[in-house]
Amino acid sequence: MRTAKWAVKGIVDDFTECDCCGRRGLKRTVALMPLDAEGNEDGTAEDVVYYGTSCAAAVLGWTQGKVTAAASAAQADRDQRDDYARRTISIYAPWSSRPSATGPACTTGATPASGPPV
């Protein structure tokens, strides 16, 4: 029998039902992504399952405290990357989407002193 391996992706409160046992009304669930034989993520966002902390602990072979800590750390990392992406978009989106009567929205880097781009 093949043992499933999982990557902890985060902890969410959007899904209140355990995909493992079917228990409902959970305060939070742990998002788990299946891994292939080499340890790479095997699937897409649709393949993520949401288990309660006790089911996730049983599947991973961890304690509930370790599952919660790992899920919280993964969620904090994801939130940090999302914030960075939002900041980057807020800085550069006005430049890339601004209307221009003289040409493309992005500049070529040429300045009047340096002459036209080569």
C-alpha positions in Angstrom: 0.0 0.0 0.0 1.3 3.4 -1.0 1.6 6.0 1.8 0.4 9.4 0.7 2.8 12.3 1.3 1.5 15.8 1.9 2.8 19.3 1.9 1.1 21.7 4.5 0.0 24.8 2.5 -1.7 26.7 5.3 -4.6 27.0 7.7 -7.9 28.4 6.6 -11.3 29.2 8.1 -13.1 29.3 4.8 -13.6 25.6 4.7 -15.4 24.2 7.8 -15.8 20.6 6.7 -13.0 18.0 7.0 -12.5 16.2 3.6 -11.1 13.2 5.5 -13.9 12.3 8.0 -16.7 14.7 6.9 -16.9 16.5 10.3 -18.6 19.9 9.9 -18.6 23.1 11.8 -14.8 23.2 12.3 -13.2 26.5 13.3 -10.3 25.9 10.9 -8.9 23.4 8.5 -5.4 22.6 7.3 -4.8 22.8 3.5 -2.8 19.9 2.3 -1.3 19.4 -1.2 -0.5 15.8 -2.3 3.2 15.1 -3.2 4.5 12.7 -5.9 7.1 10.0 -5.3 9.9 12.6 -5.7 8.4 14.9 -3.1 7.1 17.5 -5.7 3.6 18.9 -5.5 1.4 16.6 -7.4 -1.5 18.6 -8.7 -3.1 22.0 -8.9 -5.1 24.2 -6.6 -8.1 21.9 -7.2 -6.2 19.0 -5.7 -5.7 20.6 -2.3 -7.6 18.9 0.4 -8.8 20.5 3.7 -8.5 18.3 6.8 -9.3 19.1 10.4 -6.2 19.3 12.6 -6.8 15.9 14.1 -7.2 14.2 10.7 -4.2 16.1 9.3 -2.1 15.0 12.3 -3.2 11.4 11.8 -2.4 11.5 8.0 1.0 13.2 8.6 2.0 11.2 11.6 2.5 14.4 13.6 0.9 15.8 16.8 -1.9 18.3 16.5 0.3 21.0 17.9 3.0 20.4 15.2 0.3 20.4 12.5 -1.1 23.7 13.7 2.4 25.3 14.0 3.4 24.1 10.5 0.2 25.3 9.0 0.4 28.7 10.7 4.0 29.1 9.5 3.0 28.2 6.0 0.1 30.6 6.0 2.3 33.4 7.4 4.8 32.8 4.6 2.1 32.8 2.0 0.6 36.0 3.4 4.1 37.6 3.3 4.5 36.6 -0.4 1.0 37.9 -1.2 1.7 41.3 0.4 5.0 41.6 -1.5 3.1 40.8 -4.8 0.4 43.4 -4.0 3.1 46.1 -3.2 4.9 45.3 -6.4 1.7 45.5 -8.5 0.7 48.7 -6.8 4.1 50.3 -7.7 4.4 49.0 -11.3 0.8 48.7 -12.5 0.3 52.4 -13.0 3.3 52.5 -15.3 2.4 49.5 -17.4 -1.3 50.4 -17.8 -1.0 54.2 -18.3 -2.3 55.5 -21.6 0.2 57.0 -23.9 -0.4 59.2 -27.0 3.1 58.8 -28.3 3.7 55.0 -28.1 3.7 52.0 -25.9 2.9 52.2 -22.2 6.4 50.9 -21.2 9.4 53.1 -21.9 12.5 51.7 -23.6 15.0 53.3 -21.2 16.2 55.8 -23.6 16.6 59.4 -22.4 17.1 62.5 -24.4 20.8 62.6 -23.4 21.4 58.9 -24.4 19.7 59.1 -27.8 17.3 56.5 -29.3 17.6 52.9 -28.3 19.7 50.7 -30.4 
